[in-house]
């Protein structure tokens, strides 16, 4: 996906909002309202400028944060799922495995930071 500098200022505002609030239940309609666009028009503009649909971008942010927490925290997989905006640990594990081809537990075991 593109960096914030390569998108228009209104989409950049939405990206910043997503980065700050990714753990909350966000919807395309809510994000579209920030730009005073219909959800369909917003999704089209967001995808064109960012290179992925809005909900894919939010899932990407959530999974990046989850990777970091798996490496650096002692939180359980369930706690990480909740902290990163997933409904439950099963939904989180499925999304994590789909993105990285490894379970969250195995990722943690293979990437643990020695402290």
C-alpha positions in Angstrom: 0.0 0.0 0.0 1.0 3.6 -0.4 2.4 5.9 2.2 0.3 8.8 3.6 2.4 11.3 1.6 1.1 9.7 -1.7 -2.6 10.1 -1.0 -4.8 13.2 -1.0 -5.2 15.1 2.2 -8.7 13.8 2.9 -7.7 10.2 2.5 -4.6 10.9 4.6 -6.9 12.1 7.4 -8.9 8.9 7.2 -5.6 6.8 7.3 -4.5 8.7 10.4 -7.9 8.1 12.0 -7.7 4.3 11.2 -4.1 4.1 12.6 -5.3 5.7 15.9 -8.6 3.8 16.2 -8.0 0.4 14.4 -9.0 -1.5 17.6 -12.5 0.0 17.6 -15.3 -1.5 15.4 -14.9 0.7 12.3 -17.1 0.6 9.2 -16.8 1.8 5.7 -20.0 3.9 6.2 -18.3 5.6 9.3 -15.1 6.3 7.3 -17.1 7.5 4.3 -19.0 10.0 6.5 -15.7 11.6 7.4 -15.2 12.5 3.8 -18.9 13.2 3.1 -19.0 10.5 0.5 -21.3 7.5 0.0 -19.7 4.2 1.2 -19.4 3.0 -2.5 -17.7 6.3 -3.7 -15.5 6.4 -0.6 -14.4 2.7 -1.1 -13.6 3.4 -4.7 -11.5 6.5 -3.9 -9.8 4.9 -0.9 -8.9 1.8 -2.9 -7.6 3.9 -5.8 -5.4 6.1 -3.5 -4.3 3.5 -0.9 -4.0 0.4 -3.1 -6.4 -1.7 -1.0 -10.0 -1.5 0.2 -10.7 0.2 3.5 -11.5 -2.9 5.5 -8.4 -4.6 4.1 -6.3 -1.7 5.3 -7.8 -1.8 8.8 -7.2 -5.6 9.0 -3.6 -4.9 7.9 -3.2 -2.4 10.7 -4.7 -4.8 13.2 -2.5 -7.7 12.1 0.7 -5.6 12.2 -0.1 -4.5 15.8 -0.9 -8.2 16.7 2.5 -9.2 15.3 4.2 -6.6 17.5 2.3 -7.7 20.6 3.0 -11.4 19.9 6.7 -10.6 19.8 7.0 -8.1 22.6 4.3 -8.7 25.2 3.2 -11.4 27.6 -0.5 -10.9 26.6 -2.5 -14.0 25.7 -3.6 -14.6 22.2 -7.2 -13.8 23.3 -6.1 -10.5 24.9 -4.1 -9.6 21.7 -7.2 -10.4 19.6 -9.3 -8.0 21.8 -6.6 -5.3 21.9 -6.4 -5.4 18.1 -10.1 -5.1 17.3 -10.9 -8.7 16.5 -14.2 -10.1 17.8 -12.7 -13.2 19.2 -9.5 -15.3 19.2 -10.9 -17.7 16.5 -11.6 -14.8 14.1 -8.1 -13.4 14.9 -6.3 -16.7 14.4 -8.1 -17.3 11.1 -7.1 -13.8 9.8 -3.6 -14.1 11.1 -3.1 -17.5 9.5 -4.6 -16.3 6.2 -2.2 -13.3 6.2 1.0 -14.9 7.4 0.5 -18.7 6.8 1.3 -19.4 10.5 -0.8 -19.5 13.7 -0.4 -16.7 16.2 1.0 -19.1 18.8 3.6 -20.5 16.4 4.5 -16.9 15.3 5.1 -16.0 18.9 7.3 -19.0 19.5 9.4 -18.4 16.4 9.7 -14.6 16.8 9.9 -14.0 20.6 12.2 -11.2 21.5 14.7 -12.3 24.2 14.5 -9.9 27.1 
